[in-house]
Amino acid sequence: MRRAYLLAAGLVALALSYGIAAAGPGEAPFGLAWGPVDEVPRPLRVDREANLTALYYPRGQGPATGPATAEVVLVVCRDEGLQQVVWVGVPLDGAALKAARRTIHDEGVRRYGEPGPGPLPDSELWPDGRALLASREVTDGRRELVMTAVGPGYAACSRTHRAATGHPAGAHVADLLGDADR
């Protein structure tokens, strides 16, 4: 049990060193920049809806590096460029899940200050509303931590998306988290 705790804490710390929480003010995670995108690594899958293009990278491809990473999704808006990065962690449970969540929480506090309650049960939203930590259940009862960060043009992108589709851009992350009512 202690070994699983230490392994999970180490994996998450490593992922955070290079991942979603590593972004400073004005920077997107993974060394990317918010805004126009000239070049991105080739994704495994691409989804398009109205003004959004989602680029999916499974573990080991593009920005989805690190042993604690299951998947990374980059959301590119037609006019605003890169405006959302979604990190999905590997499935965990018990002490390993608790340790991973605590490590991410602590790093978020160090970088962004104390979070408030998020829009979902057991989620956290950082003060400026541009970073969210939540989790979702996977089929075997374990949970995947999900962290999303949005860029400064996200609100405008979401308004354009709502005008074209009837739902905000954030509905897609709500779907990912299993919250169909949001």
C-alpha positions in Angstrom: 0.0 0.0 0.0 2.8 2.5 0.9 4.6 1.5 -2.3 1.6 2.4 -4.4 1.3 5.7 -2.5 4.9 6.6 -3.2 4.7 5.5 -6.8 1.6 7.5 -7.5 3.1 10.6 -5.7 6.3 10.3 -7.8 4.4 9.8 -11.1 2.2 12.8 -10.5 5.1 15.0 -9.4 6.9 14.0 -12.6 3.9 14.7 -14.7 3.3 18.1 -13.1 6.9 19.0 -13.7 6.3 18.8 -17.4 2.6 19.1 -17.7 -0.6 21.0 -17.1 0.4 22.8 -13.9 3.8 23.7 -15.2 2.5 26.7 -17.1 3.2 30.1 -15.8 1.0 33.2 -16.2 0.2 33.7 -19.9 1.7 30.3 -20.9 -0.3 27.3 -21.9 0.7 23.9 -20.4 3.3 21.7 -22.0 5.4 24.6 -23.3 2.6 25.7 -25.6 1.4 29.2 -26.0 -2.2 30.5 -25.9 -3.4 31.9 -29.2 -2.7 31.2 -32.9 -1.3 27.7 -33.6 1.2 27.3 -36.5 2.3 23.8 -35.7 1.2 21.0 -33.4 2.3 17.4 -33.2 0.2 15.0 -35.2 -2.7 13.8 -33.1 -4.2 10.3 -33.0 -7.7 11.7 -33.5 -9.3 15.0 -34.5 -12.8 16.1 -33.7 -14.4 19.3 -35.1 -17.6 21.0 -34.2 -18.4 24.6 -35.3 -15.4 26.7 -34.3 -13.7 24.1 -32.2 -11.1 21.5 -33.2 -10.1 19.0 -30.5 -6.7 17.2 -31.0 -6.3 14.0 -29.0 -3.0 12.6 -27.9 -2.8 9.3 -26.1 -0.1 8.5 -23.6 3.4 8.8 -25.2 2.4 10.9 -28.2 2.9 14.7 -28.6 2.4 16.5 -25.3 1.0 13.4 -23.5 4.3 12.4 -21.9 5.0 11.3 -18.4 4.1 8.1 -16.6 1.0 9.6 -14.9 -0.6 10.8 -18.2 -3.3 8.8 -20.0 -4.3 11.5 -22.6 -4.0 15.1 -23.5 -6.6 17.1 -25.5 -5.7 20.4 -27.1 -8.8 22.5 -28.1 -8.1 25.0 -30.8 -10.7 27.7 -31.6 -11.0 29.0 -35.1 -10.4 32.7 -34.3 -8.7 32.6 -30.9 -6.2 29.7 -31.5 -5.3 27.3 -28.7 -7.6 28.0 -25.8 -7.9 24.8 -23.7 -5.7 22.0 -22.6 -7.2 19.0 -20.9 -4.9 16.5 -19.1 -6.3 13.1 -18.1 -4.3 10.9 -15.7 -4.0 7.2 -15.5 -6.7 5.3 -13.6 -5.9 5.1 -9.8 -7.7 4.2 -6.6 -7.3 4.2 -2.9 -4.1 5.7 -1.5 -2.6 6.2 -4.9 -5.6 8.3 -6.0 -5.5 10.3 -2.8 -1.8 10.9 -3.1 -2.0 12.0 -6.7 -4.9 14.3 -6.1 -3.1 15.9 -3.1 0.1 16.4 -5.1 -1.8 18.1 -7.9 -3.8 20.2 -5.4 -0.6 21.3 -3.6 1.1 22.3 -6.9 -2.0 24.2 -8.0 -2.0 26.1 -4.7 1.7 26.8 -5.1 1.2 28.2 -8.6 -2.3 29.8 -8.5 -3.3 30.2 -4.8 -6.1 28.4 -2.9 -8.9 27.0 -5.1 -12.6 27.2 -4.4 -15.1 24.5 -4.9 -15.6 23.5 -8.5 -18.8 23.0 -10.5 -18.8 19.3 -9.9 -18.8 17.2 -6.7 -15.2 16.8 -5.5 -13.8 19.3 -8.0 -11.6 22.4 -7.4 -11.6 25.7 -9.4 -8.6 28.0 -9.1 -9.3 31.7 -8.4 -9.2 33.1 -11.9 -11.4 30.3 -13.1 -8.9 29.2 -15.7 -7.9 25.9 -14.1 -10.1 23.0 -12.9 -9.2 19.7 -11.2 -11.8 17.0 -11.1 -12.0 13.2 -11.5 -14.1 10.7 -13.4 -14.9 7.1 -12.7 -13.7 4.5 -15.2 -15.2 1.1 -15.8 -13.2 -0.9 -13.2 -14.2 1.5 -10.4 -10.9 3.4 -10.4 -10.8 7.1 -11.1 -8.9 9.3 -13.6 -7.9 12.8 -12.4 -8.7 15.4 -15.1 -7.2 18.9 -15.1 -8.2 21.5 -17.6 -6.7 25.0 -18.2 -8.1 27.6 -20.5 -6.6 30.6 -22.2 -7.5 34.2 -22.2 -9.6 34.0 -25.3 -11.7 31.0 -24.1 -14.8 33.1 -23.1 -15.0 34.6 -26.6 -14.5 31.2 -28.2 -17.2 29.7 -26.1 -19.7 32.5 -27.0 -19.1 31.8 -30.7 -19.5 28.1 -30.1 -22.8 28.6 -28.2 -24.1 30.8 -31.1 -23.3 28.1 -33.6 -24.3 25.0 -31.6 -26.6 26.0 -28.8 -24.2 24.9 -26.1 -21.0 26.5 -24.6 -17.5 25.0 -25.4 -17.3 23.8 -21.7 -20.1 21.3 -22.4 -17.5 19.0 -23.9 -15.4 18.9 -20.8 -18.6 18.3 -18.8 -19.3 15.3 -21.1 -15.7 14.1 -20.5 -16.3 14.2 -16.8 -19.7 12.5 -17.1 -21.8 15.5 -16.1 -24.4 15.6 -18.8 -26.5 18.2 -16.9 -23.9 21.0 -17.3 
